[in-house]
Amino acid sequence: MAQAAQKLVAKVPKLVGAAVTYTKPRLATFWYYARVELVPPTPSEIPKAIDSASGLIKSYQAGRLGQTTVKDALRNGLVATEVLMWFYIGECIGKGGIVGYNV
Amino acid sequence: MVPPVAVSPLIKTARYSALIVGIIYGKMRYDHLKPIAAEERRIEEEEKKAREEHERIAKQLAEASEDTILK
């Protein structure tokens, strides 16, 4: 029993080394994309965002909704769903748990 | 590797504001639900005590009134 525990403890640095070698390139790829795609907006980009939003509203009022292709509609639907999922992730962070409220 | 896509600022602001709104909403809902759950637990404790008291009394009565000689 003690010998088995000792052998396990001796294997831990090797396991940690293997885990690091496995994750390093994947972490590098993730970081490579995340640094451009997942960064929060800089303060200078927020007016541009407000302009795009008002542009969206104007094009909706101009009746261009009927001219969107199905492909565009599907793509916009997916993007909207992704933004909605960020809300649920924020809710999970705020309530301190993944499933349900731990009251 | 495919070069990373430049995400439109509208999507970026929408994502991060949704995240922050979600965090605030989760915190507020948790703070709202916590005292309600504590209250329910307290009421459940009291009712459980009252119920156990009644069961104890009923058991005592039943034991006293059963007529068997196997005691």
Backbone of each chain as nested JSON, in Angstrom:
{
  "chains": [
    {"id": "A", "residues": [
      {"number": 1, "name": "MET", "atoms": {"N": [0.834, -1.211, 0.0], "CA": [0.0, 0.0, 0.0], "C": [0.863, 1.252, 0.0]}},
      {"number": 2, "name": "ALA", "atoms": {"N": [1.836, 1.277, 0.908], "CA": [2.723, 2.448, 0.968], "C": [3.602, 2.489, -0.275]}},
      {"number": 3, "name": "GLN", "atoms": {"N": [4.014, 1.293, -0.743], "CA": [4.863, 1.254, -1.939], "C": [4.085, 1.755, -3.143]}},
      {"number": 4, "name": "ALA", "atoms": {"N": [2.804, 1.335, -3.251], "CA": [1.997, 1.786, -4.392], "C": [1.835, 3.307, -4.352]}},
      {"number": 5, "name": "ALA", "atoms": {"N": [1.637, 3.826, -3.144], "CA": [1.488, 5.288, -3.031], "C": [2.782, 5.979, -3.427]}},
      {"number": 6, "name": "GLN", "atoms": {"N": [3.923, 5.373, -3.031], "CA": [5.214, 5.995, -3.372], "C": [5.438, 5.994, -4.87]}},
      {"number": 7, "name": "LYS", "atoms": {"N": [5.046, 4.854, -5.511], "CA": [5.251, 4.785, -6.962], "C": [4.397, 5.832, -7.662]}},
      {"number": 8, "name": "LEU", "atoms": {"N": [3.161, 6.006, -7.148], "CA": [2.272, 6.985, -7.758], "C": [2.863, 8.387, -7.625]}},
      {"number": 9, "name": "VAL", "atoms": {"N": [3.376, 8.684, -6.416], "CA": [3.929, 10.025, -6.194], "C": [5.131, 10.244, -7.1]}},
      {"number": 10, "name": "ALA", "atoms": {"N": [5.911, 9.163, -7.345], "CA": [7.089, 9.319, -8.208], "C": [6.659, 9.564, -9.644]}},
      {"number": 11, "name": "LYS", "atoms": {"N": [5.457, 9.068, -10.022], "CA": [5.037, 9.247, -11.414], "C": [4.425, 10.61, -11.677]}},
      {"number": 12, "name": "VAL", "atoms": {"N": [4.069, 11.33, -10.609], "CA": [3.332, 12.593, -10.798], "C": [4.118, 13.604, -11.621]}},
      {"number": 13, "name": "PRO", "atoms": {"N": [5.438, 13.838, -11.364], "CA": [6.134, 14.838, -12.194], "C": [6.14, 14.462, -13.656]}},
      {"number": 14, "name": "LYS", "atoms": {"N": [6.248, 13.124, -13.942], "CA": [6.249, 12.731, -15.345], "C": [4.882, 13.018, -15.974]}},
      {"number": 15, "name": "LEU", "atoms": {"N": [3.803, 12.74, -15.214], "CA": [2.462, 13.014, -15.74], "C": [2.277, 14.503, -15.985]}},
      {"number": 16, "name": "VAL", "atoms": {"N": [2.764, 15.298, -15.016], "CA": [2.621, 16.752, -15.177], "C": [3.399, 17.206, -16.412]}},
      {"number": 17, "name": "GLY", "atoms": {"N": [4.607, 16.645, -16.599], "CA": [5.391, 17.006, -17.779], "C": [4.677, 16.624, -19.06]}},
      {"number": 18, "name": "ALA", "atoms": {"N": [4.073, 15.428, -19.077], "CA": [3.355, 14.987, -20.279], "C": [2.165, 15.891, -20.544]}},
      {"number": 19, "name": "ALA", "atoms": {"N": [1.461, 16.283, -19.464], "CA": [0.3, 17.156, -19.643], "C": [0.742, 18.5, -20.223]}},
      {"number": 20, "name": "VAL", "atoms": {"N": [1.865, 19.028, -19.702], "CA": [2.34, 20.331, -20.194], "C": [2.721, 20.221, -21.669]}},
      {"number": 21, "name": "THR", "atoms": {"N": [3.444, 19.113, -22.044], "CA": [3.84, 18.97, -23.451], "C": [2.626, 18.835, -24.343]}},
      {"number": 22, "name": "TYR", "atoms": {"N": [1.56, 18.221, -23.822], "CA": [0.366, 18.067, -24.653], "C": [-0.352, 19.385, -24.834]}},
      {"number": 23, "name": "THR", "atoms": {"N": [-0.477, 20.141, -23.721], "CA": [-1.33, 21.324, -23.796], "C": [-0.614, 22.521, -24.405]}},
      {"number": 24, "name": "LYS", "atoms": {"N": [0.734, 22.544, -24.372], "CA": [1.409, 23.784, -24.797], "C": [1.075, 24.2, -26.224]}},
      {"number": 25, "name": "PRO", "atoms": {"N": [1.201, 23.313, -27.25], "CA": [0.877, 23.803, -28.597], "C": [-0.594, 24.157, -28.745]}},
      {"number": 26, "name": "ARG", "atoms": {"N": [-1.474, 23.364, -28.068], "CA": [-2.895, 23.676, -28.181], "C": [-3.223, 25.002, -27.529]}},
      {"number": 27, "name": "LEU", "atoms": {"N": [-2.57, 25.255, -26.376], "CA": [-2.77, 26.547, -25.716], "C": [-2.274, 27.664, -26.614]}},
      {"number": 28, "name": "ALA", "atoms": {"N": [-1.144, 27.412, -27.336], "CA": [-0.602, 28.438, -28.228], "C": [-1.582, 28.745, -29.351]}},
      {"number": 29, "name": "THR", "atoms": {"N": [-2.192, 27.706, -29.953], "CA": [-3.182, 27.961, -31.013], "C": [-4.359, 28.721, -30.45]}},
      {"number": 30, "name": "PHE", "atoms": {"N": [-4.835, 28.285, -29.27], "CA": [-5.97, 28.983, -28.667], "C": [-5.627, 30.451, -28.441]}},
      {"number": 31, "name": "TRP", "atoms": {"N": [-4.461, 30.689, -27.894], "CA": [-4.066, 32.073, -27.602], "C": [-3.931, 32.877, -28.883]}},
      {"number": 32, "name": "TYR", "atoms": {"N": [-3.42, 32.238, -29.944], "CA": [-3.242, 32.908, -31.222], "C": [-4.576, 33.428, -31.753]}},
      {"number": 33, "name": "TYR", "atoms": {"N": [-5.64, 32.616, -31.611], "CA": [-6.942, 33.079, -32.097], "C": [-7.632, 33.979, -31.098]}},
      {"number": 34, "name": "ALA", "atoms": {"N": [-7.485, 33.632, -29.795], "CA": [-8.233, 34.385, -28.784], "C": [-7.737, 35.819, -28.693]}},
      {"number": 35, "name": "ARG", "atoms": {"N": [-6.411, 36.037, -28.938], "CA": [-5.886, 37.381, -28.803], "C": [-6.535, 38.337, -29.804]}},
      {"number": 36, "name": "VAL", "atoms": {"N": [-7.048, 37.811, -30.931], "CA": [-7.686, 38.694, -31.913], "C": [-9.195, 38.627, -31.806]}},
      {"number": 37, "name": "GLU", "atoms": {"N": [-9.722, 37.403, -31.548], "CA": [-11.173, 37.257, -31.688], "C": [-11.927, 37.434, -30.391]}},
      {"number": 38, "name": "LEU", "atoms": {"N": [-11.286, 37.126, -29.241], "CA": [-12.056, 37.118, -28.01], "C": [-11.766, 38.313, -27.123]}},
      {"number": 39, "name": "VAL", "atoms": {"N": [-10.995, 39.292, -27.612], "CA": [-10.676, 40.41, -26.726], "C": [-11.906, 41.29, -26.551]}},
      {"number": 40, "name": "PRO", "atoms": {"N": [-12.022, 41.923, -25.386], "CA": [-13.123, 42.865, -25.228], "C": [-12.922, 44.07, -26.137]}},
      {"number": 41, "name": "PRO", "atoms": {"N": [-14.016, 44.807, -26.434], "CA": [-13.858, 45.952, -27.329], "C": [-13.097, 47.075, -26.647]}},
      {"number": 42, "name": "THR", "atoms": {"N": [-12.178, 47.713, -27.377], "CA": [-11.491, 48.889, -26.831], "C": [-12.499, 50.039, -26.788]}},
      {"number": 43, "name": "PRO", "atoms": {"N": [-12.259, 51.013, -25.913], "CA": [-13.234, 52.117, -25.808], "C": [-13.469, 52.849, -27.118]}},
      {"number": 44, "name": "SER", "atoms": {"N": [-12.483, 52.81, -28.044], "CA": [-12.691, 53.511, -29.307], "C": [-13.638, 52.753, -30.214]}},
      {"number": 45, "name": "GLU", "atoms": {"N": [-13.84, 51.455, -29.925], "CA": [-14.706, 50.674, -30.818], "C": [-16.163, 50.786, -30.451]}},
      {"number": 46, "name": "ILE", "atoms": {"N": [-16.436, 51.312, -29.253], "CA": [-17.838, 51.316, -28.811], "C": [-18.698, 52.253, -29.66]}},
      {"number": 47, "name": "PRO", "atoms": {"N": [-18.22, 53.474, -30.044], "CA": [-19.063, 54.287, -30.935], "C": [-19.329, 53.592, -32.26]}},
      {"number": 48, "name": "LYS", "atoms": {"N": [-18.31, 52.832, -32.759], "CA": [-18.536, 52.109, -34.011], "C": [-19.63, 51.079, -33.829]}},
      {"number": 49, "name": "ALA", "atoms": {"N": [-19.639, 50.437, -32.649], "CA": [-20.671, 49.432, -32.397], "C": [-22.044, 50.084, -32.367]}},
      {"number": 50, "name": "ILE", "atoms": {"N": [-22.115, 51.274, -31.705], "CA": [-23.411, 51.958, -31.643], "C": [-23.85, 52.343, -33.041]}},
      {"number": 51, "name": "ASP", "atoms": {"N": [-22.881, 52.778, -33.898], "CA": [-23.245, 53.124, -35.27], "C": [-23.771, 51.919, -36.023]}},
      {"number": 52, "name": "SER", "atoms": {"N": [-23.102, 50.765, -35.87], "CA": [-23.59, 49.572, -36.575], "C": [-24.969, 49.189, -36.098]}},
      {"number": 53, "name": "ALA", "atoms": {"N": [-25.202, 49.342, -34.767], "CA": [-26.516, 48.978, -34.249], "C": [-27.588, 49.883, -34.843]}},
      {"number": 54, "name": "SER", "atoms": {"N": [-27.312, 51.22, -34.89], "CA": [-28.32, 52.111, -35.461], "C": [-28.475, 51.84, -36.951]}},
      {"number": 55, "name": "GLY", "atoms": {"N": [-27.363, 51.432, -37.627], "CA": [-27.483, 51.062, -39.032], "C": [-28.398, 49.872, -39.218]}},
      {"number": 56, "name": "LEU", "atoms": {"N": [-28.282, 48.898, -38.288], "CA": [-29.164, 47.725, -38.343], "C": [-30.622, 48.145, -38.208]}},
      {"number": 57, "name": "ILE", "atoms": {"N": [-30.87, 49.049, -37.219], "CA": [-32.26, 49.465, -37.004], "C": [-32.785, 50.174, -38.232]}},
      {"number": 58, "name": "LYS", "atoms": {"N": [-31.924, 51.04, -38.84], "CA": [-32.381, 51.777, -40.026], "C": [-32.69, 50.819, -41.157]}},
      {"number": 59, "name": "SER", "atoms": {"N": [-31.834, 49.804, -41.367], "CA": [-32.087, 48.903, -42.479], "C": [-33.326, 48.077, -42.222]}},
      {"number": 60, "name": "TYR", "atoms": {"N": [-33.606, 47.812, -40.927], "CA": [-34.85, 47.102, -40.625], "C": [-36.041, 47.974, -40.952]}},
      {"number": 61, "name": "GLN", "atoms": {"N": [-35.914, 49.286, -40.582], "CA": [-37.036, 50.174, -40.878], "C": [-37.19, 50.373, -42.364]}},
      {"number": 62, "name": "ALA", "atoms": {"N": [-36.092, 50.323, -43.13], "CA": [-36.197, 50.513, -44.575], "C": [-36.759, 49.285, -45.254]}},
      {"number": 63, "name": "GLY", "atoms": {"N": [-37.055, 48.258, -44.498], "CA": [-37.734, 47.102, -45.067], "C": [-36.823, 46.12, -45.746]}},
      {"number": 64, "name": "ARG", "atoms": {"N": [-35.506, 46.149, -45.394], "CA": [-34.6, 45.234, -46.089], "C": [-34.624, 43.851, -45.453]}},
      {"number": 65, "name": "LEU", "atoms": {"N": [-35.549, 43.674, -44.485], "CA": [-35.585, 42.356, -43.84], "C": [-35.955, 41.277, -44.843]}},
      {"number": 66, "name": "GLY", "atoms": {"N": [-36.829, 41.623, -45.803], "CA": [-37.268, 40.621, -46.759], "C": [-36.2, 40.261, -47.782]}},
      {"number": 67, "name": "GLN", "atoms": {"N": [-35.096, 41.048, -47.778], "CA": [-34.085, 40.795, -48.8], "C": [-32.921, 39.976, -48.297]}},
      {"number": 68, "name": "THR", "atoms": {"N": [-32.965, 39.614, -46.99], "CA": [-31.84, 38.802, -46.516], "C": [-31.969, 37.398, -47.085]}},
      {"number": 69, "name": "THR", "atoms": {"N": [-30.855, 36.852, -47.484], "CA": [-30.877, 35.472, -47.952], "C": [-31.0, 34.539, -46.755]}},
      {"number": 70, "name": "VAL", "atoms": {"N": [-31.398, 33.297, -47.036], "CA": [-31.526, 32.314, -45.953], "C": [-30.171, 32.088, -45.309]}},
      {"number": 71, "name": "LYS", "atoms": {"N": [-29.12, 32.08, -46.152], "CA": [-27.772, 31.86, -45.617], "C": [-27.398, 32.961, -44.631]}},
      {"number": 72, "name": "ASP", "atoms": {"N": [-27.709, 34.219, -45.026], "CA": [-27.404, 35.332, -44.124], "C": [-28.217, 35.247, -42.84]}},
      {"number": 73, "name": "ALA", "atoms": {"N": [-29.51, 34.86, -43.021], "CA": [-30.378, 34.782, -41.848], "C": [-29.867, 33.722, -40.881]}},
      {"number": 74, "name": "LEU", "atoms": {"N": [-29.452, 32.568, -41.429], "CA": [-28.934, 31.513, -40.557], "C": [-27.674, 31.981, -39.835]}},
      {"number": 75, "name": "ARG", "atoms": {"N": [-26.799, 32.658, -40.586], "CA": [-25.55, 33.116, -39.969], "C": [-25.826, 34.109, -38.86]}},
      {"number": 76, "name": "ASN", "atoms": {"N": [-26.743, 35.067, -39.116], "CA": [-27.07, 36.039, -38.084], "C": [-27.728, 35.365, -36.88]}},
      {"number": 77, "name": "GLY", "atoms": {"N": [-28.556, 34.344, -37.169], "CA": [-29.177, 33.625, -36.06], "C": [-28.146, 32.94, -35.186]}},
      {"number": 78, "name": "LEU", "atoms": {"N": [-27.126, 32.352, -35.824], "CA": [-26.082, 31.692, -35.042], "C": [-25.302, 32.701, -34.201]}},
      {"number": 79, "name": "VAL", "atoms": {"N": [-25.009, 33.862, -34.791], "CA": [-24.266, 34.873, -34.038], "C": [-25.098, 35.359, -32.858]}},
      {"number": 80, "name": "ALA", "atoms": {"N": [-26.406, 35.57, -33.091], "CA": [-27.269, 36.024, -31.997], "C": [-27.332, 34.968, -30.899]}},
      {"number": 81, "name": "THR", "atoms": {"N": [-27.393, 33.688, -31.295], "CA": [-27.416, 32.627, -30.288], "C": [-26.134, 32.627, -29.471]}},
      {"number": 82, "name": "GLU", "atoms": {"N": [-25.002, 32.87, -30.138], "CA": [-23.743, 32.879, -29.406], "C": [-23.718, 34.018, -28.396]}},
      {"number": 83, "name": "VAL", "atoms": {"N": [-24.23, 35.183, -28.772], "CA": [-24.254, 36.308, -27.835], "C": [-25.156, 35.974, -26.651]}},
      {"number": 84, "name": "LEU", "atoms": {"N": [-26.286, 35.291, -26.944], "CA": [-27.194, 34.887, -25.858], "C": [-26.498, 33.938, -24.9]}},
      {"number": 85, "name": "MET", "atoms": {"N": [-25.675, 33.012, -25.444], "CA": [-24.99, 32.068, -24.575], "C": [-24.023, 32.774, -23.641]}},
      {"number": 86, "name": "TRP", "atoms": {"N": [-23.41, 33.867, -24.085], "CA": [-22.524, 34.619, -23.194], "C": [-23.306, 35.138, -22.0]}},
      {"number": 87, "name": "PHE", "atoms": {"N": [-24.594, 35.504, -22.226], "CA": [-25.417, 35.95, -21.092], "C": [-25.562, 34.827, -20.077]}},
      {"number": 88, "name": "TYR", "atoms": {"N": [-25.823, 33.597, -20.568], "CA": [-26.029, 32.491, -19.623], "C": [-24.75, 32.149, -18.888]}},
      {"number": 89, "name": "ILE", "atoms": {"N": [-23.6, 32.267, -19.579], "CA": [-22.331, 32.04, -18.897], "C": [-22.136, 33.084, -17.807]}},
      {"number": 90, "name": "GLY", "atoms": {"N": [-22.482, 34.35, -18.114], "CA": [-22.393, 35.38, -17.086], "C": [-23.296, 35.061, -15.908]}},
      {"number": 91, "name": "GLU", "atoms": {"N": [-24.497, 34.527, -16.2], "CA": [-25.4, 34.182, -15.101], "C": [-24.799, 33.079, -14.246]}},
      {"number": 92, "name": "CYS", "atoms": {"N": [-24.163, 32.071, -14.88], "CA": [-23.528, 31.014, -14.109], "C": [-22.441, 31.578, -13.217]}},
      {"number": 93, "name": "ILE", "atoms": {"N": [-21.664, 32.556, -13.732], "CA": [-20.612, 33.158, -12.921], "C": [-21.226, 33.921, -11.759]}},
      {"number": 94, "name": "GLY", "atoms": {"N": [-22.325, 34.636, -12.038], "CA": [-22.911, 35.467, -10.99], "C": [-23.553, 34.646, -9.895]}},
      {"number": 95, "name": "LYS", "atoms": {"N": [-24.118, 33.494, -10.257], "CA": [-24.806, 32.746, -9.218], "C": [-23.889, 31.738, -8.552]}},
      {"number": 96, "name": "GLY", "atoms": {"N": [-22.651, 31.615, -9.029], "CA": [-21.692, 30.767, -8.338], "C": [-21.977, 29.295, -8.499]}},
      {"number": 97, "name": "GLY", "atoms": {"N": [-22.325, 28.827, -9.661], "CA": [-22.573, 27.411, -9.855], "C": [-22.979, 27.215, -11.3]}},
      {"number": 98, "name": "ILE", "atoms": {"N": [-22.952, 25.966, -11.734], "CA": [-23.307, 25.724, -13.148], "C": [-24.781, 25.385, -13.267]}},
      {"number": 99, "name": "VAL", "atoms": {"N": [-25.253, 24.421, -12.445], "CA": [-26.646, 24.015, -12.549], "C": [-27.369, 24.561, -11.322]}},
      {"number": 100, "name": "GLY", "atoms": {"N": [-28.299, 25.446, -11.516], "CA": [-29.155, 25.866, -10.421], "C": [-28.475, 26.794, -9.437]}},
      {"number": 101, "name": "TYR", "atoms": {"N": [-29.301, 27.361, -8.561], "CA": [-28.811, 28.297, -7.564], "C": [-28.597, 27.557, -6.26]}},
      {"number": 102, "name": "ASN", "atoms": {"N": [-27.431, 27.666, -5.671], "CA": [-27.13, 26.961, -4.432], "C": [-27.591, 27.78, -3.24]}},
      {"number": 103, "name": "VAL", "atoms": {"N": [-28.938, 27.869, -3.097], "CA": [-29.433, 28.625, -1.942], "C": [-29.634, 27.65, -0.803]}}
    ]},
    {"id": "B", "residues": [
      {"number": 1, "name": "MET", "atoms": {"N": [-2.466, 27.536, -40.958], "CA": [-3.569, 27.869, -40.055], "C": [-4.341, 29.031, -40.635]}},
      {"number": 2, "name": "VAL", "atoms": {"N": [-5.642, 28.97, -40.466], "CA": [-6.483, 30.066, -40.946], "C": [-6.172, 31.308, -40.104]}},
      {"number": 3, "name": "PRO", "atoms": {"N": [-6.012, 32.468, -40.752], "CA": [-5.748, 33.67, -39.934], "C": [-6.986, 34.018, -39.112]}},
      {"number": 4, "name": "PRO", "atoms": {"N": [-6.782, 34.601, -37.941], "CA": [-7.943, 34.905, -37.109], "C": [-8.817, 35.98, -37.745]}},
      {"number": 5, "name": "VAL", "atoms": {"N": [-10.098, 35.843, -37.518], "CA": [-11.08, 36.74, -38.127], "C": [-11.166, 38.014, -37.297]}},
      {"number": 6, "name": "ALA", "atoms": {"N": [-11.297, 39.153, -37.973], "CA": [-11.504, 40.403, -37.246], "C": [-12.986, 40.509, -36.92]}},
      {"number": 7, "name": "VAL", "atoms": {"N": [-13.313, 40.424, -35.633], "CA": [-14.717, 40.413, -35.239], "C": [-15.247, 41.839, -35.254]}},
      {"number": 8, "name": "SER", "atoms": {"N": [-16.494, 41.992, -35.71], "CA": [-17.06, 43.341, -35.78], "C": [-17.249, 43.899, -34.381]}},
      {"number": 9, "name": "PRO", "atoms": {"N": [-17.075, 45.214, -34.196], "CA": [-17.167, 45.807, -32.854], "C": [-18.542, 45.625, -32.231]}},
      {"number": 10, "name": "LEU", "atoms": {"N": [-19.593, 45.597, -33.095], "CA": [-20.933, 45.416, -32.538], "C": [-21.035, 44.085, -31.825]}},
      {"number": 11, "name": "ILE", "atoms": {"N": [-20.494, 43.02, -32.472], "CA": [-20.576, 41.705, -31.855], "C": [-19.752, 41.665, -30.575]}},
      {"number": 12, "name": "LYS", "atoms": {"N": [-18.597, 42.338, -30.6], "CA": [-17.747, 42.31, -29.404], "C": [-18.432, 43.006, -28.242]}},
      {"number": 13, "name": "THR", "atoms": {"N": [-18.978, 44.211, -28.492], "CA": [-19.659, 44.908, -27.394], "C": [-20.862, 44.107, -26.939]}},
      {"number": 14, "name": "ALA", "atoms": {"N": [-21.606, 43.516, -27.892], "CA": [-22.797, 42.756, -27.495], "C": [-22.406, 41.587, -26.606]}},
      {"number": 15, "name": "ARG", "atoms": {"N": [-21.332, 40.861, -26.972], "CA": [-20.91, 39.72, -26.177], "C": [-20.561, 40.117, -24.76]}},
      {"number": 16, "name": "TYR", "atoms": {"N": [-19.67, 41.121, -24.64], "CA": [-19.181, 41.435, -23.31], "C": [-20.231, 42.132, -22.48]}},
      {"number": 17, "name": "SER", "atoms": {"N": [-21.126, 42.926, -23.116], "CA": [-22.197, 43.498, -22.305], "C": [-23.171, 42.417, -21.879]}},
      {"number": 18, "name": "ALA", "atoms": {"N": [-23.411, 41.41, -22.741], "CA": [-24.272, 40.296, -22.322], "C": [-23.64, 39.557, -21.159]}},
      {"number": 19, "name": "LEU", "atoms": {"N": [-22.304, 39.386, -21.191], "CA": [-21.625, 38.713, -20.086], "C": [-21.812, 39.477, -18.795]}},
      {"number": 20, "name": "ILE", "atoms": {"N": [-21.599, 40.804, -18.84], "CA": [-21.692, 41.599, -17.621], "C": [-23.132, 41.621, -17.123]}},
      {"number": 21, "name": "VAL", "atoms": {"N": [-24.096, 41.772, -18.056], "CA": [-25.505, 41.774, -17.638], "C": [-25.851, 40.427, -17.01]}},
      {"number": 22, "name": "GLY", "atoms": {"N": [-25.317, 39.335, -17.594], "CA": [-25.585, 38.017, -17.036], "C": [-25.037, 37.872, -15.636]}},
      {"number": 23, "name": "ILE", "atoms": {"N": [-23.813, 38.374, -15.402], "CA": [-23.231, 38.28, -14.065], "C": [-24.084, 39.046, -13.073]}},
      {"number": 24, "name": "ILE", "atoms": {"N": [-24.476, 40.261, -13.455], "CA": [-25.293, 41.072, -12.55], "C": [-26.624, 40.375, -12.284]}},
      {"number": 25, "name": "TYR", "atoms": {"N": [-27.249, 39.834, -13.349], "CA": [-28.532, 39.177, -13.185], "C": [-28.41, 37.969, -12.278]}},
      {"number": 26, "name": "GLY", "atoms": {"N": [-27.337, 37.159, -12.489], "CA": [-27.177, 35.978, -11.653], "C": [-27.004, 36.35, -10.189]}},
      {"number": 27, "name": "LYS", "atoms": {"N": [-26.186, 37.396, -9.94], "CA": [-25.963, 37.81, -8.565], "C": [-27.254, 38.304, -7.938]}},
      {"number": 28, "name": "MET", "atoms": {"N": [-28.03, 39.121, -8.697], "CA": [-29.247, 39.69, -8.12], "C": [-30.265, 38.59, -7.833]}},
      {"number": 29, "name": "ARG", "atoms": {"N": [-30.396, 37.631, -8.764], "CA": [-31.362, 36.561, -8.569], "C": [-30.96, 35.704, -7.376]}},
      {"number": 30, "name": "TYR", "atoms": {"N": [-29.655, 35.441, -7.238], "CA": [-29.179, 34.643, -6.11], "C": [-29.498, 35.348, -4.8]}},
      {"number": 31, "name": "ASP", "atoms": {"N": [-29.209, 36.679, -4.757], "CA": [-29.494, 37.408, -3.521], "C": [-30.988, 37.449, -3.235]}},
      {"number": 32, "name": "HIS", "atoms": {"N": [-31.805, 37.413, -4.302], "CA": [-33.251, 37.425, -4.091], "C": [-33.731, 36.082, -3.584]}},
      {"number": 33, "name": "LEU", "atoms": {"N": [-33.153, 34.986, -4.096], "CA": [-33.669, 33.665, -3.759], "C": [-33.138, 33.144, -2.44]}},
      {"number": 34, "name": "LYS", "atoms": {"N": [-31.986, 33.676, -1.98], "CA": [-31.358, 33.097, -0.795], "C": [-32.227, 33.241, 0.458]}},
      {"number": 35, "name": "PRO", "atoms": {"N": [-32.744, 34.431, 0.796], "CA": [-33.568, 34.499, 2.003], "C": [-34.855, 33.7, 1.883]}},
      {"number": 36, "name": "ILE", "atoms": {"N": [-35.406, 33.591, 0.672], "CA": [-36.625, 32.811, 0.5], "C": [-36.355, 31.35, 0.822]}},
      {"number": 37, "name": "ALA", "atoms": {"N": [-35.212, 30.837, 0.372], "CA": [-34.893, 29.443, 0.656], "C": [-34.617, 29.233, 2.127]}},
      {"number": 38, "name": "ALA", "atoms": {"N": [-33.945, 30.216, 2.783], "CA": [-33.68, 30.09, 4.215], "C": [-34.992, 30.061, 4.985]}},
      {"number": 39, "name": "GLU", "atoms": {"N": [-35.947, 30.9, 4.563], "CA": [-37.256, 30.94, 5.218], "C": [-37.962, 29.595, 5.065]}},
      {"number": 40, "name": "GLU", "atoms": {"N": [-37.909, 29.056, 3.835], "CA": [-38.58, 27.773, 3.599], "C": [-37.96, 26.674, 4.439]}},
      {"number": 41, "name": "ARG", "atoms": {"N": [-36.612, 26.722, 4.562], "CA": [-35.951, 25.691, 5.356], "C": [-36.376, 25.796, 6.816]}},
      {"number": 42, "name": "ARG", "atoms": {"N": [-36.49, 27.056, 7.307], "CA": [-36.87, 27.253, 8.708], "C": [-38.264, 26.711, 8.944]}},
      {"number": 43, "name": "ILE", "atoms": {"N": [-39.2, 27.028, 8.012], "CA": [-40.579, 26.565, 8.161], "C": [-40.619, 25.047, 8.12]}},
      {"number": 44, "name": "GLU", "atoms": {"N": [-39.796, 24.464, 7.223], "CA": [-39.765, 23.009, 7.118], "C": [-39.266, 22.403, 8.417]}},
      {"number": 45, "name": "GLU", "atoms": {"N": [-38.22, 23.031, 9.04], "CA": [-37.717, 22.532, 10.321], "C": [-38.816, 22.535, 11.364]}},
      {"number": 46, "name": "GLU", "atoms": {"N": [-39.535, 23.667, 11.465], "CA": [-40.574, 23.778, 12.497], "C": [-41.668, 22.739, 12.275]}},
      {"number": 47, "name": "GLU", "atoms": {"N": [-42.084, 22.61, 11.0], "CA": [-43.16, 21.654, 10.732], "C": [-42.696, 20.236, 11.005]}},
      {"number": 48, "name": "LYS", "atoms": {"N": [-41.405, 19.974, 10.71], "CA": [-40.899, 18.631, 10.961], "C": [-40.929, 18.343, 12.451]}},
      {"number": 49, "name": "LYS", "atoms": {"N": [-40.509, 19.358, 13.265], "CA": [-40.515, 19.145, 14.714], "C": [-41.93, 18.874, 15.196]}},
      {"number": 50, "name": "ALA", "atoms": {"N": [-42.904, 19.687, 14.708], "CA": [-44.29, 19.492, 15.149], "C": [-44.793, 18.115, 14.75]}},
      {"number": 51, "name": "ARG", "atoms": {"N": [-44.445, 17.702, 13.522], "CA": [-44.9, 16.404, 13.04], "C": [-44.314, 15.278, 13.876]}},
      {"number": 52, "name": "GLU", "atoms": {"N": [-42.989, 15.392, 14.175], "CA": [-42.356, 14.324, 14.956], "C": [-42.955, 14.255, 16.353]}},
      {"number": 53, "name": "GLU", "atoms": {"N": [-43.292, 15.437, 16.906], "CA": [-43.919, 15.465, 18.222], "C": [-45.239, 14.692, 18.18]}},
      {"number": 54, "name": "HIS", "atoms": {"N": [-46.06, 14.97, 17.162], "CA": [-47.343, 14.283, 17.033], "C": [-47.151, 12.791, 16.851]}},
      {"number": 55, "name": "GLU", "atoms": {"N": [-46.145, 12.444, 16.021], "CA": [-45.931, 11.009, 15.802], "C": [-45.515, 10.335, 17.096]}},
      {"number": 56, "name": "ARG", "atoms": {"N": [-44.663, 11.049, 17.877], "CA": [-44.201, 10.453, 19.129], "C": [-45.376, 10.192, 20.051]}},
      {"number": 57, "name": "ILE", "atoms": {"N": [-46.263, 11.209, 20.146], "CA": [-47.415, 11.077, 21.028], "C": [-48.316, 9.947, 20.53]}},
      {"number": 58, "name": "ALA", "atoms": {"N": [-48.53, 9.906, 19.205], "CA": [-49.394, 8.859, 18.649], "C": [-48.805, 7.487, 18.916]}},
      {"number": 59, "name": "LYS", "atoms": {"N": [-47.467, 7.383, 18.788], "CA": [-46.835, 6.082, 19.013], "C": [-47.009, 5.657, 20.457]}},
      {"number": 60, "name": "GLN", "atoms": {"N": [-46.814, 6.651, 21.366], "CA": [-46.955, 6.306, 22.779], "C": [-48.357, 5.828, 23.088]}},
      {"number": 61, "name": "LEU", "atoms": {"N": [-49.351, 6.546, 22.515], "CA": [-50.735, 6.146, 22.741], "C": [-50.985, 4.758, 22.19]}},
      {"number": 62, "name": "ALA", "atoms": {"N": [-50.442, 4.523, 20.976], "CA": [-50.681, 3.212, 20.361], "C": [-50.044, 2.117, 21.185]}},
      {"number": 63, "name": "GLU", "atoms": {"N": [-48.836, 2.391, 21.696], "CA": [-48.179, 1.35, 22.489], "C": [-48.925, 1.103, 23.784]}},
      {"number": 64, "name": "ALA", "atoms": {"N": [-49.466, 2.188, 24.36], "CA": [-50.156, 2.005, 25.634], "C": [-51.46, 1.267, 25.443]}},
      {"number": 65, "name": "SER", "atoms": {"N": [-52.11, 1.474, 24.289], "CA": [-53.446, 0.919, 24.151], "C": [-53.46, -0.426, 23.452]}},
      {"number": 66, "name": "GLU", "atoms": {"N": [-52.358, -0.927, 22.973], "CA": [-52.427, -2.231, 22.302], "C": [-52.479, -3.316, 23.373]}},
      {"number": 67, "name": "ASP", "atoms": {"N": [-53.349, -4.296, 23.12], "CA": [-53.503, -5.303, 24.16], "C": [-52.895, -6.617, 23.704]}},
      {"number": 68, "name": "THR", "atoms": {"N": [-51.648, -6.766, 23.972], "CA": [-51.0, -8.052, 23.728], "C": [-50.266, -8.448, 24.996]}},
      {"number": 69, "name": "ILE", "atoms": {"N": [-50.181, -9.748, 25.164], "CA": [-49.499, -10.181, 26.383], "C": [-48.027, -10.46, 26.116]}},
      {"number": 70, "name": "LEU", "atoms": {"N": [-47.579, -10.262, 24.856], "CA": [-46.19, -10.574, 24.504], "C": [-45.271, -9.401, 24.841]}},
      {"number": 71, "name": "LYS", "atoms": {"N": [-45.272, -8.949, 26.09], "CA": [-44.414, -7.786, 26.38], "C": [-43.417, -8.178, 27.455]}}
    ]}
  ]
}
